[in-house]
Amino acid sequence: MAALPSGPRVLLLGAGLAGGLLALALAERGARVTLAGEPAASEGATAVSYGGVPWWGGGADPLGQLQTQAPSAWGALEARHGPLGWRQAELWLHGSRPAGDRLALPHAPVGSWLTASEAREREPLLALPEPLGVLVLPYARIDPLTLLASLERTLPALGVTRCGPLEGPGALDQARRHHDHTVVCAGAHGVRLLQHLGLPLPSGLDHSWAGVLQHRGSALAAERIVMPLQPLRPSREREEVGPTAVLDAGLAPAPGGGVLLGQSSWFGLPLAPPAANADRALLDAAARALLGPQGAAGDGWTLVQRPVAFCRDGRPLVGPIPGAEGVSLFCGFAGPFALVPVLAPLLAEALVSGGLAPLADLGVLPSRLPAR
């Protein structure tokens, strides 16, 4: 890929976590950035995410090694731009006790085990039955609303121009003509944008619908995220054919206060959400598993559904699209709050300098996947 001209004009399609951090990285390198999309605090998956930072959750390969740098990357961003929502936290993985209190991941720390009764004592919201328990691991999270509000203040100060979403081929083509490069970083909605641009979709790029219940009147006793020890969603994402819906019962602090309970994942659907009553029934099962027989039957629980993008091989798409002059992808993240802050500077540098070798070494270039 050829280097962009000095002070390049870059159009970013998508104003959530990926678009916001890429805009920061590009602006710091002298690019003139236009960030197009809905106000991210009200739309998109970022605003209702758990915000967990699984920096130890990658493999032993270079991408997994890079992921371990996420805490220092967030720290450096906050040192330059002020608070972005970083929180020290605990991760509680509920299930049957694993051997040695360690996950089968090369970078995972040793945890400590709590029985169900010990967990209930420390976290009154959790009604976990015996003989289950929780594996407690060091963790961190980004409060999504703090992040998005901070970006809305910080990006204009760096010269980033904000505009609403660009819908349809006409608006996209006109905007692209005024920029040197375009990056699609709109998550699941990037599929529609690629179609509007007349570009083929990478074969491994897909989307699911995530569902959570939000309750403003409840709160966890401490800064922690509760998830299954053996989640179903990652393995289902790798399958071409499988169940339409899977459930990973979890709890997390809600952005802006309260509690999130989820997550349902629905596969094989168009960019339209699953029926609300079916999704609510699935999430009610998670509520009964974690909160007890009463579950989420009381007032105040709101269903939130968002589409999320993923890649079937578990690796994101970062870099230029083969055969598409001047268009790159930045999407499909597993663990976005750990991967986006370490990959955004690499993509920004690649666009400015034209050097793709660091991204190729990580195995994240879209060229690894044939077009559909």
Secondary structure as UniProt FT lines:
FT   STRAND          9..13
FT   HELIX           17..28
FT   TURN            29..30
FT   STRAND          32..36
FT   TURN            40..42
FT   HELIX           46..48
FT   TURN            55..56
FT   HELIX           62..67
FT   TURN            68..69
FT   HELIX           70..81
FT   STRAND          86..95
FT   HELIX           99..101
FT   TURN            106..107
FT   STRAND          112..115
FT   HELIX           116..122
FT   TURN            124..125
FT   TURN            130..131
FT   STRAND          133..142
FT   HELIX           144..157
FT   TURN            158..159
FT   STRAND          161..163
FT   HELIX           168..177
FT   STRAND          181..184
FT   TURN            187..188
FT   HELIX           189..196
FT   TURN            197..198
FT   TURN            203..204
FT   STRAND          205..215
FT   TURN            216..217
FT   STRAND          224..228
FT   HELIX           233..237
FT   STRAND          245..253
FT   TURN            255..256
FT   STRAND          259..267
FT   HELIX           276..291
FT   TURN            293..296
FT   TURN            299..300
FT   STRAND          301..311
FT   TURN            312..313
FT   STRAND          317..320
FT   TURN            322..323
FT   TURN            325..326
FT   STRAND          327..331
FT   HELIX           336..353
FT   HELIX           357..362
FT   HELIX           366..368
//
